Amino acid sequence: MALIDAANIKTLTDRLGASEASLADARNLVLSNSAMERLAAARDFVYDMGSTLNGTEFDDILALATAMRAAEKTLTTSLEEVLAEAITGLEAYFVDVTGGSMRAYYTGLDADTTVAWDNDFRNLWRTLQAEELIIALSSATKSAGSWTVSLDADGIQLPNALELRPETTIGASDVIVTLVLDVDDETTATIGVRIPASTAADTVFPVRNSAYDSFVGVSSMTVTGGTNGDSIKLWLSV
């Protein structure tokens, strides 16, 4: 099986995500016994040793504490960047094999291009590539006359265009979707989208209004109309 197969890329990126999680733990100041916590404790100890000293002895202690503080900053920077070459190499691989980016390949439009991305890997990708991988932010299914809606608890952090896609062919009645979307930390936008009856699965409906076309999260999703068995999802756009 090729590396780009969804199952294989999931295995690979899960391992990179686990590596990122370990590195994040190492640079976590409040995590007991992490590399950063121990380094900061050593710096504090050195600084405290200078509290009763005067003159040259204090200056020497302060210089040592300052050097150790510089090491803390270096630890953060170096560990944040340690996986950069792996991500750069992964992106280059996809450009060579598919002619486009990894993000653009995994659109979620079919089983071959749908990956349940590990959240640690998503965070790594977001940090190094300054973009969000394509995921479904919310989904809704009608059964026994009612719509059940679920939201992705982890969501996204960077602004992105969104789109609604039916997961099934829509039945005999139109589906009306009302979304309350986060534009930024302080602003929300309410946007309604009508999905006509008989719309084919995977038809794309952009989510936007005259003021906003990118969003950082979903506050709520309400669905009315439709037919039992109808299913829709809100996706990040390519």
Secondary structure by P-SEA (a helix, b strand, c coil): cccccaaaaaaaaaaaaaaaaaaaaaacccccccaaaaaaaaaaaaaaaacccccaaaaaaaaaaaaaaaaaaaaaaaaaccaaaaaaaaaaaaaaacccccccccccccccccccccaaaaaaaaaacccccccccbbbbbcccbbbbbccccccccbbbbbbbbccccccbbbbbbbbccccccbbbbbbbbbcccccccbbbbbbcccccccccccccccccccccbbbbbbbcc
